[in-house]
Amino acid sequence: MPTVAREGEFEFRVYTREAVYEPPHVHVTFGGVQVRINLDNGEFMEEPPPHKRRTIREAYERHAAEIRRKWDEIHEVKKEGS
């Protein structure tokens, strides 16, 4: 699972093996917590701690294009080779 971006305590990771029924998403890890953000609509897939929601969202928005490019790169190769 490559780390695509880091900002402060947040690490944004794209897993190379995901279930085909799941939407494109990024895993955000920090302080032993993990939440996912749907890359199609920017919504949280799990509710983050309330005091972290805004900070995560702001960090994600600064790296959203880079994260999406990496997700597409990883999963397009997987689709072609399937």
C-alpha positions in Angstrom: 0.0 0.0 0.0 2.0 3.0 -1.2 1.8 6.2 0.7 0.8 8.8 -1.8 0.9 11.9 0.3 1.8 13.0 3.8 0.8 16.2 5.6 1.4 16.7 9.3 0.1 13.6 11.1 -1.9 12.3 8.1 -0.7 9.7 5.8 -2.7 9.1 2.6 -2.4 5.5 1.3 -3.7 3.8 -1.8 -4.0 0.0 -1.4 -3.0 -2.0 -4.4 -5.5 -4.8 -3.7 -9.1 -3.6 -3.3 -12.4 -5.2 -3.8 -13.8 -4.5 -7.3 -17.2 -3.3 -5.8 -15.6 -0.6 -3.7 -15.4 3.0 -5.1 -12.0 4.6 -5.7 -10.8 5.7 -2.3 -7.8 6.7 -0.2 -7.0 5.4 3.3 -6.1 8.2 5.8 -4.1 7.0 8.8 -3.1 9.0 11.9 -2.6 8.2 15.5 -3.7 4.6 15.2 -7.0 5.6 13.4 -7.9 4.9 9.8 -10.7 6.4 7.7 -11.3 6.3 4.0 -12.3 9.0 1.6 -14.2 8.3 -1.6 -12.3 9.8 -4.5 -15.4 10.2 -6.6 -17.3 12.5 -4.3 -14.8 13.5 -1.5 -17.0 12.0 1.2 -15.8 10.1 4.2 -16.6 6.4 4.1 -16.2 6.1 7.9 -16.9 9.0 10.3 -13.6 10.5 11.4 -13.1 11.8 15.0 -15.1 15.1 15.1 -12.1 17.2 16.1 -10.1 15.9 13.0 -12.8 16.1 10.3 -12.0 19.6 9.0 -8.2 19.1 9.2 -8.3 15.8 7.3 -10.6 17.4 4.7 -8.3 20.4 4.2 -5.2 18.1 3.9 -7.0 15.8 1.5 -8.1 18.7 -0.7 -4.5 19.9 -1.1 -3.4 16.5 -2.3 -6.6 15.3 -4.0 -5.4 15.5 -7.6 -2.1 13.7 -6.8 -4.0 11.0 -4.8 -6.5 10.4 -7.7 -3.7 10.2 -10.3 -1.9 7.5 -8.2 -5.1 5.5 -7.6 -5.8 5.5 -11.3 -2.3 4.5 -12.1 -2.3 1.6 -9.7 -5.8 0.3 -10.5 -5.7 0.8 -14.3 -2.7 -1.5 -14.5 -4.6 -4.0 -12.4 -7.7 -3.8 -14.6 -5.6 -4.3 -17.8 -3.8 -7.3 -16.4 -6.9 -8.9 -14.9 
